[in-house]
Amino acid sequence: MEKQRILPIQSGLNFRELGGYPTQDGKTIKWRKLLRSGYLSVLKKTDKQFLTDYGLRYDVDLRSDYEISRNPDPTIPEMVHISASVYPFTAHKKMSLKQWWKNIFHKDAHQPSILSDPYQLMVLDQHAQAAFKELFQILLKNDQPNQAVVFHCSAGKDRTGIAAFLVLSALGVDQETIDTDYLLSNQVLFGKMPSLKSASGTKSAAIERMNQARNVNLQSLHLAKQAIDVSYQGMTNYLHEAMNLSDKKLEQLRDLYTE
């Protein structure tokens, strides 16, 4: 099969390869080993067959139990589904997701709080960390050649974006490359979509916030990195302490996914 960053999945959302990215030690990530995407629930037969032929064996679902119950992932031959929900955060279990996102949406974007920014919570909250730890355990389990792992949420941009940030960091990819992969969601999801406008043809403040909310932006990703740097004194300590990855396990990951 041709090596391509954006996979030709017709009935899915934001399906992408992480293969081919360079690492800081002169290697590259193997193709057909690591995939990221949005929801899988509407995959058609031809796309399921494509993924089977591609070698997909593990599906790590980062969505909440509620999302999974409403739109479960399909059954694909030889693929194992693993639920690793990032939400709800430990500190916000008594608050509905709708209310929590409403609070986030109306906060001052220029003064994010480490206790309220969703990206910072994704890397610091214990429940979210448990989900990403589960992802890393599956990555270590995927030790056979020609077998791939996909991790996904609904749109494949926020929870999946943080997961990709952590995985690529663990594999030794530099931040600039991680940023580029993260921003690719905007092109894949919204590149051909016009900006929303009000009935009068102008952008109101509310609509401007909606346009910003649907896109990913580097400020959010860098806030997560900042939270890790402040709370764990860097990514290496974070991987050791929060993700329970010893130097030996990190070396094993790099042996499995880079060449």
Long-range contacts (C-beta under 8 A, 24 or more apart in sequence): 1-32, 1-53, 1-54, 3-31, 5-184, 6-184, 6-188, 7-35, 7-50, 7-54, 8-50, 9-37, 9-43, 9-47, 9-50, 9-51, 10-44, 10-46, 10-47, 11-42, 11-43, 11-44, 11-47, 12-37, 12-38, 12-39, 12-40, 12-42, 12-43, 12-47, 13-37, 13-38, 13-39, 13-155, 13-156, 13-189, 14-38, 14-155, 14-156, 14-157, 14-160, 14-185, 14-188, 14-189, 15-156, 16-156, 16-181, 16-184, 16-188, 18-164, 18-167, 18-168, 18-181, 21-168, 21-173, 21-177, 21-181, 22-173, 22-174, 22-177, 23-171, 23-172, 23-173, 23-254, 23-258, 24-172, 24-173, 24-174, 25-172, 27-172, 27-254, 27-258, 27-259, 28-258, 28-259, 29-168, 29-171, 29-173, 29-257, 29-258, 30-257, 30-258, 30-259, 32-146, 32-148, 33-142, 33-147, 33-148, 33-149, 33-256, 33-257, 34-139, 34-148, 34-149, 34-167, 34-257, 35-148, 35-149, 35-150, 35-151, 36-150, 36-151, 36-152, 36-156, 36-160, 36-163, 36-164, 37-150, 37-151, 37-152, 37-156, 37-160, 38-152, 38-153, 38-154, 38-155, 38-156, 38-157, 38-160, 38-189, 39-63, 39-71, 39-73, 39-152, 39-153, 39-154, 39-155, 39-156, 40-73, 40-74, 40-150, 40-152, 41-71, 41-72, 41-73, 41-74, 42-71, 43-74, 43-76, 48-74, 48-76, 51-76, 51-79, 51-150, 52-76, 52-77, 52-78, 52-79, 54-148, 55-146, 55-147, 55-148, 56-147, 56-148, 56-149, 56-150, 57-142, 57-144, 57-147, 57-148, 57-149, 58-82, 58-138, 58-141, 58-142, 58-147, 58-148, 58-149, 58-150, 59-149, 59-150, 59-152, 60-84, 60-134, 60-135, 60-138, 60-149, 60-150, 60-151, 60-152, 61-85, 61-151, 61-152, 61-153, 62-86, 62-131, 62-135, 62-151, 62-152, 62-153, 62-159, 62-160, 62-163, 63-87, 63-152, 63-153, 63-154, 63-159, 64-88, 64-97, 66-97, 67-154, 82-134, 82-138, 84-130, 84-131, 84-132, 84-134, 84-135, 85-127, 85-131, 86-122, 86-127, 86-128, 86-131, 86-132, 86-153, 86-159, 86-162, 87-127, 87-128, 87-159, 88-127, 89-121, 89-125, 89-127, 89-128, 90-125, 90-126, 90-127, 91-115, 91-121, 91-125, 92-121, 93-127, 105-209, 105-213, 109-212, 112-223, 114-227, 114-230, 117-220, 117-223, 118-158, 118-220, 119-158, 119-162, 119-220, 119-221, 119-223, 119-224, 119-227, 120-223, 120-224, 120-226, 120-227, 122-158, 122-159, 122-162, 122-224, 123-162, 123-166, 123-224, 123-227, 123-228, 123-238, 123-242, 124-227, 124-231, 129-242, 129-243, 132-162, 132-163, 132-166, 132-243, 133-242, 133-243, 133-244, 135-163, 135-167, 136-166, 136-167, 136-170, 136-243, 136-244, 136-245, 136-249, 136-253, 139-167, 139-253, 139-256, 139-257, 140-249, 140-252, 140-253, 140-256, 142-256, 143-256, 155-185, 155-189, 156-185, 156-189, 157-185, 157-189, 157-216, 158-216, 158-220, 161-185, 161-216, 161-221, 162-221, 162-224, 165-221, 165-224, 165-225, 166-239, 166-243, 169-235, 169-239, 170-239, 170-243, 170-245, 170-250, 170-253, 170-254, 171-253, 171-254, 171-257, 171-258, 172-254, 172-258, 175-225, 178-221, 179-218, 179-221, 182-216, 182-218, 182-221, 183-216, 183-218, 185-216, 186-215, 186-216, 189-214, 190-214, 190-215
